[in-house]
Amino acid sequence: MASLLENLVSVLDEEDKEYQKLIILADDKTPVIVRGDIDSLGKITEDEQEIVGRIQKLEKRRAKALADIANVVNRDVTTLKLSNLIQMLEKMPDQQSKLVDVHERLKKTIDSLKTINAKNQMLIEDKLEMINFNLDMITALKTAPQTANYSKDAYTSGDKLGVLYQNNGGFDAKQ
């Protein structure tokens, strides 16, 4: 049983390290999103996918370790959770403390990752809103009504607001 618990603690520790790497990438992603640097964002996403692949493999190992422990303690693997296992280890304080430690670290790491990802998601949504706003403005200018510009014969010149706008060079954010 002790070797099974050591294996579980080892897998959870490896998972925590991989999630820590995801936190670093998520932090790196924030200024990239703000700058709108698509190339860098693509590279970070590729790196994240590699880490997620490793985490998925570790999840399989964790599930197998829990299944092995469930077999030994004669419990249903679908209902055996880490919190239950921690309670069951009251007679093995060394193993219990190791499992509690790695479990708490993993929870904190995942909570940090969730916070950073939520912030990045808000930034991406803001960027998309701005893009949609700009597209709506451009579309509205192209379909603008005719102006009230009249020729010397008292006929409208047929100019459209969008055409006048485009001839003036459009909106320049730098001015």
N, C-alpha and C positions, 0 to 999 in steps of 0.2 A: 504494500500500500504506500509506503514511504517513497519508493521510486516512482510510482504513478503520480504522487503529489508533486514530487520534484520536477517531473516532466511537465505537468500542468503549469507550475509556477514559471518554468523556463519558457514555455510557449507564450504565456501571458506577458512575460518580461520582453520577449522579442516583439510581440504585438505593440507594446507600449513604445518601444524604440522606433518602430515603423510609423506609428501615429505621430511621434515627435517630429519625424522627418516631414510628414504631411503638414504639420503646423508651420514649420520653417517655410515650406513652399507656399502655403496660404498667406503667410506674412509677406513673402516676396511678391505675391500676386496683387496685393492691394495697390501699391504705386503703379504697377503695370496697367491695372484697370483704369486708374485715374488718368494716366497718360494716354490711354487708348492704344497701347503698343500691342498690336495683334500678333506679331511674330514672337515676341517674348511670352505672351499669354499662351500661345500654342506650344512652345517649348516647356513651359511650366506644367501645362496640362499633360503632355507626354510623360514627364517625370512623375506626375501624380498617378498616372495610369500604371506605371511600373510598380510603384509602391503599393497601390491598391491590389495588384496581382499578387504581390508577396503577402499582403495581409489576408487575402482570400485563402492562400495556402496555409497560413498559420491558423486561420479559423477552422479549417478542416482538421488540422492537427489537434487543436483545442477540443473540438467536438469528439474526436476519437479518444483523447485523454479523459474527457468527462464520461464517455461511454464505458471506458475500461474501469474507471472508479465506480461508476454506478453498478457495474457487474459485481465488483468486489464487495460493495456495501449492500448489495441486494436492493437497489432502488431503481425506479423507472427513470431512464435516461431523459425522457421528455419533461419530467418534473424536477429533476435535479439541477438546481441553480448554484452559482458560486456562493450566494449568501447562505443557502441551506448547507452546503459543504463546509463552510466556515463554522457554522454552529455545530455540525457533527464532529468537528475536530477539537472539541474541548479537552479531550484526553491527550491530545498531541499539541501542546502549546507552541512548540517551535515551528511545526508545519503550519499551524493556524496563523501565527503571526506573519510568516512569509506570504501566505496566501492573502491575508488581509492587506498587507503592505502593497503587493503588486496589484491587487484589486482596486485599492484606493488611488494609486498612481494612474492606473489605466482610466478610471472614471474621470479624474481631474484632466488628464490629457485629452480625452474625448470631449469633455465639456469646453475646454479651451478651443479645440478645433471647431466645435459647433458655433462658438461665439465669433470666431474669425470668419468662418464661412457665411454666417448670417450678415456680417458687415460687408463682405465682398458681394454677396447677393444684392444687398441694397444698392451698392455702387453700380452694379451692372444694370439693375432696374432703372436707376436714375439716368444712366447713359442711354438706355433704350428709349426712355421717355423723351430725352433731348433729341435723339435721332428722329423719332416719330414727329415731334414738334417741328423740326426743321423740314422734314418731308412734307408735312401738312402746309407749312408756309410756302414752300416752293410750288406745290400743287395749286394752292390758292392764288398765287401770283400769276401762274400760267393761265388760269381760268378766270381772271379778273374781268369785270365788266368794262365796257367801252368808257373812255373818258368823255368829258363834255367839251372837248376841243373842237372848235368849228373852223372851217376854212373861210376864206373871204367871200365865198358864194353862199354862206349860211348852211353848209352841209357839215355833218360831223366828219372829222378826219379819219375815224375808224381806229384811232390809236387805242390800245388796251393798256390798263395800268401795269400789267406784267411786262409789256414791251417797253414802256417808259422806264420801269424799274430796272430792267435788264440793260437798257442803254446807258443808264447812269452808273453802271458797274456793280449794282447790287449792294447788299449790306456788307460793310467791312467792319468786323469786330475789333480790329486793331485801332480804329480811329477814336 
